[in-house]
Amino acid sequence: MNNNRLKYYQICLLIIPLLIINSCREEIIPPDNHAGNINQPVQSTSGNSYTFIINADRISNSITDHFSIFSVKSRLFFSLNSYVSGAVQISVFNDQNDLFFQETLNQNITGVSVDFEGKIPNSIVLAFYNFTGKLKVQLTKLD
């Protein structure tokens, strides 16, 4: 009987720590995964491209970004996933502050590409209206 109790205690000593460790485990988000950053946009600009990504939760804000993609041929790509509510308006301007592209998104879109020829994009305005969803916008130089 003493041996049985000893085995019981040994098993308990193994199982209890495993249960505690497993129940306290937090999900760790890798550094390049922006899925966990709520309402914190990730923006990057290089000489050939601009990228904007946001995982938004009921955000109402306007963000203006300027970039230096000096090209008469460029491509705008945007996608909207996990859409829940609201809208986001994408507006692209040239260096004279003339609007030459505008689109309002209020539903899931797997990906849309729009090519600009003869127009040099200088800035983008992203206007969020109580928006919840995952937005990705990219502008890429083509020539």
N, C-alpha and C positions, 0 to 999 in steps of 0.2 A: 504494500500500500504506500509506503514511503517513496518507492521508486515511481509509482504512478503520479504522485503529487509533484515530484521533482520534474517529471516530463511535462506535466501540465503547466507548471511555472515557467519552464524553459520555452514552451510554445507561446505562452502569454507574453513573455519578454521579447519574443521575436515579432509577434503579430501587432501588439500595441504600438510600438514605435513606427511600424510601417503604416498603420492607420493614421497616426498623427502626422507623419510626414506627408502622406498622400492627401490628407484633407487640408493641409496648409499650403499646398502647392499653388503658386500664382502663375498665370500664363505670362511668359516672357516674350515680348515682341522684339524681333530682330531689328538692328539699327536701320536697315534699309527698307523696312516695312512700315509704311505710313498709315496703316489701317487703324492704329490705335490713337492717332493724333486727331482729336475731335476739334473742329473749328480752327485748326492751326495749319494754314496753307504751307505747302512745300513748293518753293520756287527756285528755278535754276535758269541761268542765262549763260550762253556761250556765244561766240561770234557767229555760229551757224544755226542756233536754235534757242528756243525759250520754252520752258515747261512749267505748268502750274497744276498742282494736284491738291484737292481738299476733300476731306471727309467731314461734311457739314451736318450740323444738328441744329435746326431752327435758327439759322444765321440770317441776319438782316444787316447788310453792310455793303460798301462799295470799295473795291480795290482797283487802283490804277498802277500799272507797271509800264515802264519805258524800256525799250530794248534797242540794240543796235544791229539789226539784221539788214544790212544795206544791200538789198537785192531787189531787182524788178520782177523776180520770180520766186514765190514762196508758197508754202502750203500750211493751211490752218487745219488741225485735226482736233476734234473734241468728242468726248463720250461722257455719258451720264449713267451711272449704275446705282442700284439700291435706292432709287428715287422714292421718296415718301410724300413730300409736300413742298409747296412754294414754287418758286421759279428763280432762274438765274439768267441774266441777260449778258451776252458777250458782245462787246463793241470794239472794233478795230479802227484805229485812226492813222493817218499819215503824218508826216512831219509838219504839215500846215494845219494840223488838228482838224482835218476834214474826215468825217465818218465815211468809210467805204465798205464796211461789213457790220451787220448786226443780226443777232439771232437770239431768241428767247427759248429756253429749254424748260419744260415742265412735265417731262416723262422720260422713261428710260430710253437711251439711245446707245446702241452698241458701238457706234463710231461713224463719224461723218468727216470727210475731207473736202476742203474747199481750196482751190488753187487761185492765187492772185498773180496776175501778169500785168506789168506796167504800173503797179502800185507798190510803193515801198512802205510797209508797216512800221510805225514808230512807237505806238503805244496801244495798250489794251485796257479796257475797263470791264471789270466783272462786277455786276450789280446783283446782289443776293436779296431776295424778298422772302423772308421766313422759309428759307430753303433748307431741306434735309435731303441729302444724297451724296454720292461720291462723284465728283467732277474731275475730269482731266482735260487740259487744254495744252496743245503743243503748236508752236509756230516754227517752221523749218525752212531754211534757205534752200532753194532748188538749183541755183546756177553756180 
